[in-house]
Amino acid sequence: MTFINKIISAFGQYSGRNAFCIEDTFYTYGDLLSISASIISKIENTCPGEQRIGIVVTDCIETYASIIALLLSGRTYIPIHPHHPADRTQQIIDQAELKVILAKGTDVQFSSVQNIDSTYTPSTTGPASYNLSQYPINLQQNAYILFTSGSTGIPKGVPITYNNLNSFVDAFFALGYNINENARFLQMFDLTFDLSVMSYLIPLCVGGCVYTISFKGMKFTNVYSVLEDHNITFALMVPSILANLRQYFQEIDLPELKYSLFCGEALNADITNEWRRCIPNAAIENVYGPTEATIFCLTYPVPADDSVSTYNGIISIGKEMQGMEAIVVNSDLQQLPDGEKGELCLYGPQLTSGYLDEQKSREAFFELNGKKYYKTGDIAYRNEQGDFMYSGRVDSQVKIQGYRVELSEIEFHLRQVAEPANAVAITINNKNGLAEIHAVIEGTTNITETLLNKLEQKVPAYMIPTEVHYIATFPLNTNGKTDRKELAKIFQQS
Ligand code: AMP
């Protein structure tokens, strides 16, 4: 049964049960179906042949119904973040060759495309009768295209097919979580981030309810309120949330939580141990995977005792999910034996067939023994238990509160303003132990304001440096290159 059939069956079985809770308003499966049906008819009436459609993603039922409408009708959705700079959005529209964008209301309009207002007005004649099985799904078709940070200043488009997504859903259920229509799921992610896909799709496959997090106010406090107020039973989060919540751990008690999954960043053993006391009845899992391999594809159930596998205090990322294969290679792309560190590479049905930009694919994929592997850029080794251990990156990609950021993308924009002065982006850990981006300029002329203004027009808010530092001359490492580690040390102390 494909995930599409699972969702269709949930619509049939659970029509009166809640599918979503958004800002304390509940929407049933029946409501979701009516809204999705109205969106499909808008599309059929205005642009029936359009396969790829953009969605301006906000925290409202029309956004989720738009995604479901596009998936159920076999189309491809491309999420567009309403707060990202116009330049970046235009690059996404161009790369994805979008001609149509769905948005709730008419506030956000794009001049280069046809805009469709997804606002739902209930029909006086009752919900549209709707034949869900009329759309045969082509599994080779893309289900969504997400854009991640690209080192050359242009976002990288990752297409994920229905087959990729279906493989993820099958592998997810093979993990054996005990979830059904009574489960209550947290959805804390921007819909431009692929962990959001698990957070709304899996609940809809079992008839459960999705509880979203408001964009307003502090995200981590909103996450905690939803976990507590709605007795969430299944939560996938980024580890950064724990660093922010740590100061409240004494007061947090979530006995209803059954599954606490972490993904997107290295999971620290110390803080995870402390978190366990807040969730006495939950299993903790560290899951791992890049957008290119559809949401996540390795999992490590974290044991409650001290048998937990760690490397430098970081919890193991575990073993491959059903159908996936992970190997470790050296810089000549030769497979390394267990115990030796190298670059982690992935192969299997969850893997994208390549980026929209073919040149980028040539750099990131390679063939070995007749299989096409993806080079994750993550450094890892496999231990005696067959679990993979994460130990950093081969490149300058970092995670900022779970968001994937290429420091070289920021530097590309920094240099445009700083030239002829040299400029780099580094990460510094703040008092909560969270990575922050800082910019360092070689020279003494203060250009902070121009720099930040320029960046605001080019990159999302989480990529804007928290601080800009100046130094007369950059320190060099033994290869004669700018020593970023040294710069981080210098400014860490300041
Ligand atoms: P994204 O494409 O945004 O999902 O980012 C994927 C990257 O996040 C991976 O290549 C890793 O660098 C990092 N990542 C994801 N999950 C984990 C994890 N459980 N532990 C350590 N790093 C992770």
Residues whose N, C-alpha, C, O or C-beta is under 5 A from the ligand:
A	BS01	AMP	F262 C263 G264 E265 A266 L267 N286 V287 Y288 G289 P290 T291 I317 T376 D378 Y390 G402 R404
